Amino acid sequence: MAAELKEGLLFGICNPLLDMAVSADKELLDKYSLKPNDAILAEEKHLPLYDELVKNYKVEYSAGGSGQNTCMVVQWLLEKPHLVVYSGSVGKDKYSQILEDKAHESGLKTCYQYQDSYPTGTCAVLITGNGTNRSLCANLAAANHFSHDHLHSPENKKLVQQAEYYYATGFFLTVCFETVLELAQIAHQRNKLFMMNLSAPFICLVYAKQQMQVMPYVDIIFGNDDEAKALAKEQGFETEDIKEIALKIADLPKQNTDRSRTVVITQGHNPVIFVKDGKVEEFEVPKVPAEKIIDTNGAGDAFVGGYLAQLILGKPYQTSIKCGMWAASEIIQVSGTSFKGKKYFNGDS
């Protein structure tokens, strides 16, 4: 059933980052011990990377952060301003102003926490393989200092309480687990949908305890095949078969037993795996010609955004998945992670 399209319908939380995208090569990846397709948090050895990008490469800056990307896609598809509220922590600098401007251009309502002592976080996006690979290395900076009490102010508390849908990325478990758990519990108490993304293999391995504490409240879980396999390994599923893993994720303990957990696993150009009510379905991914692929950064975020937009409109899950695949195919054909112009998804795309 579709929710009324009112302001603040979806509340999303993650790490707002300014993406620094460059066309790179294996030599740069090797220099900083980075994989062609991965998402990691910057360590001390990675910090010189950001200055090197500015000094030696043509950098394209764009509003980023996984959750913010997803929320902007939802907002772009639904068009009515301020349907989506997004929160996270930024610095008081020119980069946060860029993020805010980009978010507001998309119609997103921001609920940022501003830090005096830390700069806005950045994410190096190293594009290789003629656009088919992207390595993400995030220096969270201010994003890492979100405080649990930010959403407890009267104004922000109202934004949380009026939402019909809640979305958090696994990345935010590394920053403020208490906030993710609180939002999940609020969604449960209000009988609203809480959705989460696995986000990265290291989340499923290093933050498995936190992930499993939130999982009982998760109604819809998104992830890719690498993330699903990491979760399966850590949880002792003893299988690498994605369909079996998806079924086992769906069967993990759940607080609200009146509705089963939905699991959506993407596999790049291979079929999307969908599990609901103990049944597995596969959805073929439309092929995008290699020559049209410019930048795969944000494809997974766009998929989730497309899915959520149709979910909010009350469309069947088949349409949600179609829209997710369509949005992902659109984003990989442009540079950066933002859409321009009017949408043209009609459900039959």
N, C-alpha and C positions, 0 to 999 in steps of 0.2 A: 504494500500500500504506500502511495506517495505521501511524503510529508508536505505540508503547506510550505511554499517557498518563501519563508520569512527570514529576516536578518538573523545571523548567528546560528543557522541551522546545523552547520558542521563546525566542531572545535578541533583544531589540529595543533599538535605540538612537536617540535623537533629543534634542530640546531640551525639557526639562520646563518648562512655562510655566503661570502662573495666568491663566486667561482672564478678561477683564473685558468682559462682553457688555452692550451697551446698544441700545435702539431709537434709531436716529439719523435724520438727514435729509441732504439734498443739501448744505445749507449747511455742516454740520460736515465732510463729505467734502471740499468745495471749500476750506474753511479750511486743511486740512492736505494738500491736493493728493493726495487718495486716490481710487481708483476704486471703483465699487460692488462689483465682484467681483475681488478681487486678494489677494495675500499678499506682503507686503514686510517688510524689516527697517527698524526705525525709524532715521531720521537725526536730526541735531540739531534740525531744525525740527519733528520729531514729538514730542519729549520732553514739551512742555507738555500734550499731549493727555491723558495719563494722569491728571494732576491735575484737568484740566477734567472728565473723566468722573466722577471721584469727587465733585467739587464740584457739578456741574450736572445729573447724570443718575442714574437709578436703575440701579445696577450689579449685575449678577448674576455672582458669582464661581464658577468651577468649575475643576477640574483639567483642564489642557489641554496643548497641545503635540501636534502631529500624530501622532508615533509613539506617545506615551503613550495618546492616544485609541484608536488602532488596537489596541494591546496590551490595553487594558482591555475592548474589545469581544470580542477573542478569548477573554480570560479569562472574561468574562460568559457567552459561549456554551458554553464547555467546562466551566464550573462548578467543576471540581476545583481547589483552591487551589494557587498557586505553579507552575502549568504554564508561566507566562510570566514571564521576567525582563526588567526594563526598566532601562536605564542612561541617565544624563545628569547634568548639573551644576546644582546649586541653591545658594542661600544658606543661612545658618544663621539663619532668621527664621520668623515666624509663617506666612508664605506657603508655605514649604517644608513646614511641618508640615501645612498644609491639603492640599497635594499628596500627601504621604505617607499621610495618613489616608484620602483618597479612593482612592488606589491600593490600599491594604491592604484597604479595604472591598470592592473589586472582586475581591480574591484575588490581585492582582498582587504579585510579589516585586520590590522595588526594589533597585537597586544604584547609588544616587545617589553622586555625588562632591559633598562639601559645601565651599563656599567661605567663608572668613572675611571677605574684603574686598569681596565683591559681593553685592547682594541677589538674591533669586530673580527670574527673568525673568517678565515679564508680556506679555500679548498683548491689545491692544484689538480687540474684535470688534464692528464697527459694522454693525448689522442695518438694512437699508432695504428698500423695496419690499414692505412687509407680510410680511417674513420671507423673501422670495425671493432677496435679495442679501445677501452678507456680505463686508465688507472687513476683512482681517486686517493689523494692524501690530504686529510683535513687537519688544519691547525685550528682547533676550536677556540682558543683565546677566550673572548668574552662569553661565547656560547657555553663554555664549560663551567660558568659561574652562575647559572640560573639558580635562584633560591626558592625553596619550597613555598615560602610565604607570599611569593609574587601574585599568585592566583587567589589569595585570601583577602585582598582589598575588596571593599564593597562593589566597586565597578567591575573588577575582573571576576569576582565570585558570581555576579549576575550573568556575565557572559558564559561562564561554565554551566550554570544551572539552566540556562535557556536552550542549550544545545539539544538537538535530537540525535546527533551522531557524534562519536568521538574517534579520533584517529591519532595514534602515536607511532613513531618509528622505533625500531630497536635501538637505533643510535642514541636515543634520549635516555635509555637505561644506563648509559655510561656517565650521564650528567646528573640526573635527578630522578633516581628510581622511585623515591617517595611520591613525586608528583604523578608519574605514570600510574603507579598503583592506586593513588587516590582518585584519579580520573576514571580508572577502570571500575573502582568500587562505586563511584557516583553513578556511572552508567548502569551498573547492575542494580543499584537501589532504585533508580528511576525507570528501570526496564527499557533502557535505550541501547542501541548497538554500540559496542566498543570494538574497534578494529586496530590491528597492529601489523607492522611489517617486520620480518626477520632481519632485513636490512644488510647484513654482512655475515660471512662465515665466522669471523672472530667474535661477533656478538653471541652466537649460538654456542661457542666454545668457552670464552672467557667470562661471559656474563650469563651463563646458563642458569645459575641459581636465581638471579633476579628475573630472568625471562620466564622461568617456571613458576615463580610466585605470581606473576601477572597472568600467565596463560589461562588459569581457570575462569577468568573474566572475559577472555577474548572470544567474540562471536565470529569474526572473520579474520583469518590470518593470511597474509600475502608473503611471498618470497620467491626466490629463484632456485634452480636445481642445486647449485653449489651450496647455498644457505641451508636448504632442506637436508642435504647430505651431511653437512656439519652438525646440524641438530640431531639427526639420526645417530651419528657416531657418538655424540656426547651423551645422548639419552639411552644408548644401548639397544637400539632397534634391531641391530644385526641384519641390516639389509641396505643395499644401495639402489634398490628399485624405487623410482620416484612415486609410482602409484601406491606402493605399499607404505612408503614413508608418509605420504599425504593422508592415507587412511589412519595410520597410527597417530599422526598429529591431531586429526579430528577426534580421535578417541581419548586423548589426554583428558584428565579430570576437568570438569566444567561446573561452575557454580549454578548457572541458569540451565537447568535440565529441560526446560520447556522448549528450547530451540537448540538444535545440534550446531556444532561448530562447522563453519564453512572454511575450506582450505583451497587456496588458489596458488598454484606453483607455475611460474613461467620458465621456459627453457630456451630462451633466445629464439631462433627460427624454428625450433621443434615445438610440438603441440603443447598448449597450455593444459595442465592437469587441474581438474576441478573435482572436489569432493564435497558432497552434502548428503546427510542422512544415510551414510554408509555406502553410497554409490559413487563410482569413479566415472568421470567423463573426460574425453579428450577433445580439444578444439584446435583444428589446424590453423597455423599462423600464415596469413597471406604473405607471399614472398615479395620483398622489396629488392629490385634489381641492385646489384652491387655498386653500379656506377651512380646510383642515386643516394647511397648512404654517405653522409657527410660527418656525422658525429653521433655515436651511440650513447653519449652521456645523457642521463635523464630518461632513458627509455622505460626502465622499470617504474620510475616515479610517475611518468605519464600514463602508463598502463593502469596503475592504481587510481589515478585521477579520473581517467575515463570510466573505469568500473564504478567508482563512487558516485560520479555524476548521474549515471543511469539508475543506480540503486536508489538515490535520493528522489529521482523522478518516478520511482515505483515500477520500473521496467523489469522484466524477467531477467534472470541471471545470464541467459544466453545473450541478451542485448548488452548487458554490462560487460561481458567478456569481449564481445565484438567491438564495443566502444573502446575498451582498454587496448585491444590490439591495434585499432585504428589510430588512437592517440599516440601509441608507441611508434607506429610506422611513420606518423607525421613528424614527430620530434627528431627522429634519426636522419631526416632529410633536410634539416636546418642546422645551422651552427648555434650553439647555446641551448638553453633550456626553456625558452619562452615562445609562445605562439603569437603570431601577428595576424590581424584580419579576422574575419568572421568564421565561425565554425561551419562545417558542412556535413557533419555526421548525421545521417537520417535513420539509422537503425538497420539499414540494408547495406552499409558500406563494407 
